[in-house]
Amino acid sequence: MIDGPDGDGTLLPADDPLRQVMAEIDEEVRRRRAEVPVERERELDALFLEHAPVGARGGDVSDALRMVDQSAFIDPVVPVASQRPAGVAIKKSLRSMNLWYIGYVTHQVSKFGAAVSRALHAIDAQLADLRERMPPPSATRVLDAGSPDTWWVAAALDACRTTSGRVLHAACADGWLVKLLADAGVDAYGVDPRPGVVDDAELRGADLRQEGPLEHLRAVRGGSLGGAVLSGVVECMESTRRDALVDLVTDALGDSAVLVVHSLSPAGFFADDAPPEADLAPGRPLRPRTWAHVLHGWDVDVVDGPTGSDYLVIARR
């Protein structure tokens, strides 16, 4: 065990190498701070801000603006120190002869730099206000609305059998539908955004990945999929993310592809026995007939569930 970085007696695990190294660095800085003059420390900070990439500074806008502020003023009085005889006198003479001209130019440039700095600070203030007003992006919420004996599974299998390419299932949970598709001769794989859901199935060799549907589809080459099954994801998404998901999945699907969407109906979503995720979701489900509008140009069939609480969309190009 080692002492914490604040020197407050907090003990850190000795088997955490990164935290141990950071604690040792902090302790060394505290011990040697008095050896470094304040002016030298500020000079080093300025050099770091000037030459370090923004990413190395954590991408903080305030750091970039601080560098802009420090660079906004251009000093026309150049230094005249010299190691050669008569160098100082020559440099002073040159500076005196050119100062009126250089001073005029640097004054205009400094005014421009100050105006840019003020504009950037105003933009930064507005962005900070927007960050406070807007909620952070929510994680993809998944409703577990399926199992091998669910009413819509047979129709989804029949639709996917007609495809010739790979079939994606999102969200796949433990891969139960991927296994059924594979048993039916379909080249299928799945993604699920929930941590730990696909771990056991991955260990058994199933082609499952812990990944969000949007993030995964952004990396899929256009037209490379033969089919996709979306279950438990579209009804919880807010409209902008759902629109993005539909655009991405339709771009990823090739000719003669099939898209299967299982969703709770609005009645099932707001029912008393709806899953808790329904209350926590930022969005709400679409009505069944809306999918014909969303998938414009596709041949869309909608099958209502036996209880009216869910429905299945089967769309073909």
C-alpha positions in Angstrom: 0.0 0.0 0.0 1.1 3.6 -0.7 0.0 7.0 0.5 -2.6 8.7 -1.6 -1.7 11.5 -4.0 -3.1 14.2 -1.7 -0.9 13.1 1.2 -4.0 12.6 3.4 -3.2 9.1 4.6 -5.5 7.5 2.0 -3.9 4.2 1.0 -3.9 3.0 -2.6 -3.4 -0.6 -3.7 0.2 -1.3 -4.4 -0.7 -3.4 -7.4 -2.1 -0.4 -9.3 1.0 0.7 -11.2 -0.5 3.8 -12.9 -1.9 5.2 -9.6 1.4 4.4 -7.9 3.4 6.3 -10.5 1.1 9.3 -10.4 1.3 9.4 -6.6 5.1 9.3 -6.8 5.1 12.2 -9.3 2.8 14.3 -7.2 5.0 13.7 -4.2 8.1 14.7 -6.1 6.4 17.9 -7.3 5.4 18.9 -3.8 9.0 18.2 -2.5 10.7 20.2 -5.2 8.2 23.0 -5.8 10.2 25.5 -3.7 13.3 24.9 -5.9 11.6 26.2 -9.1 11.0 30.0 -9.2 7.4 31.1 -9.9 8.5 32.9 -13.0 10.1 29.8 -14.4 7.0 27.7 -13.6 4.8 30.2 -15.5 7.3 30.2 -18.4 7.1 26.4 -18.5 3.3 26.5 -18.4 3.3 29.0 -21.3 5.6 26.7 -23.3 3.4 23.7 -22.7 0.3 25.6 -23.8 2.1 26.8 -26.9 3.6 23.5 -28.1 1.5 20.7 -26.7 -1.3 19.4 -28.8 -4.8 20.2 -27.6 -5.5 16.5 -27.1 -2.6 16.2 -24.7 -4.3 18.9 -22.6 -7.5 16.9 -22.4 -9.1 18.9 -25.2 -10.2 21.7 -22.8 -11.4 24.8 -24.6 -10.3 27.0 -21.8 -6.7 26.0 -22.3 -6.9 26.8 -26.0 -8.5 30.2 -25.2 -5.8 30.9 -22.6 -3.2 30.4 -25.3 -5.2 32.7 -27.6 -5.3 35.4 -24.9 -1.5 35.1 -24.3 -0.8 35.4 -28.1 -3.3 38.2 -28.9 -0.9 41.1 -28.1 2.2 41.4 -30.3 5.1 43.3 -28.7 6.8 45.6 -31.3 9.7 46.3 -29.0 12.1 43.5 -30.0 14.9 42.4 -27.6 18.4 43.9 -28.4 20.6 41.6 -26.3 23.6 40.4 -28.2 26.8 38.4 -27.5 28.8 40.2 -30.2 30.6 43.5 -29.8 28.5 46.5 -30.8 25.6 44.1 -31.4 23.4 45.9 -28.9 24.0 49.3 -30.4 23.3 48.0 -33.9 20.1 46.3 -32.8 18.9 49.4 -31.0 19.5 51.5 -34.1 17.6 49.1 -36.3 14.7 48.9 -33.7 14.5 52.7 -33.5 14.4 53.1 -37.3 11.7 50.5 -37.8 9.7 50.8 -34.6 7.2 53.3 -36.1 6.4 51.0 -39.0 6.4 47.7 -37.0 4.4 49.3 -34.2 1.7 50.3 -36.6 1.4 46.8 -38.1 1.5 45.0 -34.7 -1.1 47.4 -33.3 -3.5 46.3 -36.1 -2.7 42.7 -35.6 -3.1 42.9 -31.8 -6.5 44.6 -32.3 -7.6 41.7 -34.5 -6.3 39.2 -32.0 -8.2 40.8 -29.2 -11.4 40.9 -31.2 -11.0 37.2 -32.1 -10.3 36.3 -28.4 -13.4 38.2 -27.3 -15.5 36.4 -29.9 -14.1 33.0 -28.9 -14.8 33.7 -25.2 -18.4 34.6 -26.1 -18.8 31.4 -28.0 -17.3 29.4 -25.1 -19.8 31.1 -22.7 -22.7 30.2 -24.9 -21.5 26.6 -25.3 -21.1 26.3 -21.5 -24.7 27.6 -21.1 -25.9 25.0 -23.6 -24.0 22.2 -21.8 -25.8 23.2 -18.6 -29.2 23.3 -20.2 -29.0 20.1 -22.3 -29.0 16.7 -20.6 -26.1 14.4 -21.3 -26.7 11.8 -24.0 -28.5 8.8 -22.5 -27.3 5.2 -23.0 -29.2 3.0 -25.3 -32.0 1.3 -23.3 -33.1 -2.1 -24.2 -36.4 -3.8 -23.5 -36.1 -7.6 -23.2 -39.2 -8.4 -25.3 -38.2 -11.7 -26.8 -37.4 -15.3 -26.3 -37.3 -18.4 -28.5 -41.0 -19.1 -27.9 -42.3 -15.6 -28.5 -45.0 -15.2 -31.1 -43.0 -13.1 -33.6 -39.9 -15.3 -33.7 -41.2 -17.7 -36.4 -42.1 -14.8 -38.7 -38.7 -13.2 -38.2 -36.9 -16.5 -39.0 -39.0 -17.0 -42.2 -38.2 -13.4 -43.4 -34.5 -13.8 -42.7 -34.3 -17.2 -44.5 -34.9 -15.3 -47.8 -31.7 -13.3 -47.5 -28.3 -14.2 -48.9 -26.0 -11.9 -46.8 -25.2 -11.6 -43.1 -28.0 -10.8 -40.7 -27.6 -8.6 -37.7 -29.6 -8.8 -34.6 -29.7 -5.8 -32.3 -30.1 -6.1 -29.3 -29.2 -9.8 -29.2 -29.1 -10.4 -25.4 -27.5 -13.8 -25.0 -27.7 -14.6 -28.7 -30.9 -16.8 -28.6 -32.1 -15.4 -31.9 -28.6 -15.6 -33.5 -28.5 -19.3 -32.6 -32.0 -19.9 -34.1 -30.9 -18.1 -37.3 -27.7 -20.1 -37.5 -29.6 -23.4 -37.0 -31.8 -22.3 -40.0 -28.7 -21.8 -42.2 -28.5 -18.0 -41.9 -25.1 -16.3 -41.4 -26.1 -14.2 -38.3 -24.4 -12.3 -35.6 -25.5 -9.9 -32.9 -24.6 -6.8 -30.9 -25.9 -5.6 -27.6 -25.0 -2.4 -25.7 -25.6 -3.7 -22.2 -22.4 -4.6 -20.3 -21.9 -8.3 -19.6 -24.9 -9.5 -21.5 -23.1 -11.3 -24.3 -20.0 -12.4 -22.2 -21.0 -16.0 -21.6 -22.2 -16.6 -25.2 -19.0 -15.1 -26.6 -17.0 -17.6 -24.5 -19.0 -20.4 -26.2 -17.9 -19.1 -29.6 -21.0 -17.2 -30.6 -20.5 -14.2 -32.9 -21.8 -11.6 -30.4 -20.3 -8.2 -29.5 -20.9 -5.8 -26.7 -21.5 -2.7 -28.8 -24.2 -0.1 -29.3 -26.3 -0.5 -32.5 -25.5 3.0 -33.7 -21.8 2.7 -33.0 -21.7 -0.7 -34.8 -23.7 0.4 -37.8 -21.5 3.4 -38.4 -18.6 1.0 -39.0 -20.5 -1.3 -41.3 -19.9 -0.9 -45.0 -22.9 0.2 -47.0 -24.9 -2.5 -48.6 -22.9 -5.3 -46.9 -25.8 -6.8 -44.8 -28.5 -9.1 -46.1 -30.8 -8.5 -43.2 -31.3 -6.9 -39.8 -33.5 -7.6 -36.8 -34.1 -4.8 -34.3 -35.8 -5.8 -31.1 -36.1 -3.9 -27.9 -34.3 -0.8 -29.0 -36.4 1.4 -31.3 -39.2 2.0 -28.8 -36.9 3.6 -26.2 -34.9 5.9 -28.5 -35.6 9.6 -28.8 -36.6 10.6 -32.3 -33.2 11.9 -33.5 -31.3 8.7 -32.5 -34.1 6.5 -33.9 -33.9 8.4 -37.2 -30.1 7.9 -37.2 -30.5 4.2 -36.5 -33.0 3.8 -39.4 -30.7 5.7 -41.8 -27.7 3.6 -40.8 -29.4 0.3 -40.9 -31.0 1.0 -44.3 -27.7 2.1 -45.7 -26.0 -1.1 -44.4 -28.6 -3.3 -46.1 -28.1 -4.4 -49.6 -30.4 -5.1 -52.5 -33.2 -7.6 -51.8 -32.5 -7.2 -48.0 -35.0 -7.6 -45.3 -35.5 -5.5 -42.1 -37.4 -6.9 -39.2 -38.4 -4.6 -36.4 -40.1 -5.8 -33.2 -41.5 -3.1 -31.0 -43.9 -2.5 -28.2 -47.0 -0.6 -29.2 -47.9 2.7 -27.5 -50.5 0.8 -25.5 -48.0 -1.8 -24.3 -45.4 0.8 -23.7 -47.6 2.8 -21.3 -49.3 -0.2 -19.7 -49.1 -0.7 -16.0 -47.1 -3.9 -16.5 -44.6 -2.4 -19.0 -40.9 -2.9 -18.1 -39.2 -0.3 -15.9 -37.1 0.8 -18.9 -40.2 2.3 -20.4 -40.5 4.9 -17.6 -36.7 5.7 -17.9 -36.6 5.9 -21.7 -36.1 9.3 -23.4 -38.4 8.3 -26.3 -41.6 6.5 -27.0 -42.6 3.8 -29.6 -44.0 4.6 -33.0 -47.5 3.6 -34.0 -47.4 0.6 -36.4 -48.6 2.4 -39.5 -45.8 5.1 -39.0 -43.2 2.6 -40.2 -44.5 2.7 -43.7 -43.7 6.4 -43.7 -40.4 6.0 -42.0 -39.3 3.2 -44.5 -40.4 5.1 -47.6 -39.8 3.1 -50.7 -39.8 -0.2 -48.9 -42.5 -2.9 -49.0 -43.7 -2.8 -45.4 -45.9 -5.4 -43.7 -47.1 -5.0 -40.1 -48.3 -7.9 -37.9 -50.0 -7.0 -34.7 -49.3 -9.1 -31.6 -52.0 -11.3 -30.1 -52.5 -9.0 -27.2 -52.1 -5.7 -29.0 -49.2 -4.8 -26.7 -46.5 -5.2 -29.5 -46.2 -5.6 -33.2 -43.7 -6.8 -35.9 -42.6 -4.9 -38.9 -41.2 -6.8 -41.9 -39.8 -4.5 -44.7 -38.2 -5.5 -48.0 -36.6 -3.5 -50.6 
